[in-house]
Amino acid sequence: MTNGNKKDVDSPLSYAQITEFFDRSAKGGIPKDLQAMLIPEVKPYKFKGLEGQKKQQAETKPTVPMIPKWFGVSPAPCKGKLPKPTRVSLNGKDLKPLTVFNSEDRRIYNDISYPWGTICKVITSSGSGSGVIVGPRHVLTASHVVDWSSNGAGTVEVHRSAGSVRATTSISRVWFYTKVTGSVSWFEVDEDYAVLVTADRIGDLFGWMGTRTYSSSWDDEPYWFNIGYPGSIGSALRPTFQRDKKLDEPWYDLGPARSMSTHADLTPGNSGGPMFAFWNDGPYVVAVVSAEDSDENWCAGGSWLTNLVRHAREQDA
């Protein structure tokens, strides 16, 4: 216990002493040999909304993928390994560490071959979610992952795997149809997507997936892959993938924005991750992960998704 003596070195300082001894203004600049280690503070991004009529179908022409030759291409990613759960004990009794490791259909991976290296972790002040590169400077994610506050700022991490990140870049602009805030309502689930414009041309390095408008003729077919960063596996620090999943477009969901149900394993952190399949020229995204229900999960797609990606790429090339 402190005795109030300022020269007492055996006891911690009181808060009054701390404010007296350690309230100092900055002096001088950062040495040049240390400046390179400092990451610049992220600046707030700008919003750009698209107006659309729900009764009018948007243009459905796909945006094509880009496959980089320097990373190679693989139909399935190399598996990653989770570390063994840490053993924590107190007074000889084993305690459970604060990390959840589920045994389920999702599998972690660590592979930057195309298209698995296009996975992104989107981080804003409101939390984090998943995304995928769909253009030179363009990342597709869910609208509810975006921080819609006036001073919102965020970062995109390309292929984070535990403590390793292959690239980071700030978000400079967000294109959207609908600002989805808070929990996703049933009136917004089919419009829950946004395109992030990044400061750096990450797509030129890692490649990007194409986008297509979903067709109900694909309902209940096991074509679909998903990648993302679920918090329930590896604490949202390792990408996971799953394949052979099905989508089902409700008959009552009409117009350019569409929702699809799925029984793919999806939990918080997966939001914004792509549902994609392979065509002859590469993988195409048809929807992003949006919301969950007690019986099934939901994704957002439709011609608005494809049109939004194309518009963002044309306006912010």
Buried (B, 14 or more C-beta within 10 A) or exposed (E): EEEEEEEEEEEEBEEEBEEEEEEEEEEEEEEEEEEEEEEEEBEBBEBBEBEBEBEEBBEBEBBBBBBBEEBEBEEEBEEBEEEEEEEEEEEEEEEEEEBBBEEEBBBBBBBBBBBBBBBBBBBBEBBBBBBBBBBBBBBBBBBBBBBBEEEBBBBBBBBBBBEEEBBBBBBBBBBBBBBBBEEBEEEBBBBBBBBBBBBBBBBBBBBBBBBBBBEBEBBEEEBBBBBBBBBBBBBBBBBBBBBEBBBBBBEEBBBBBBBBBBEBBBBBBBBBBBBBBEBEEBBBBBBBBBBBEEEBBBBBBBBBBBBBBBBBBEEBE
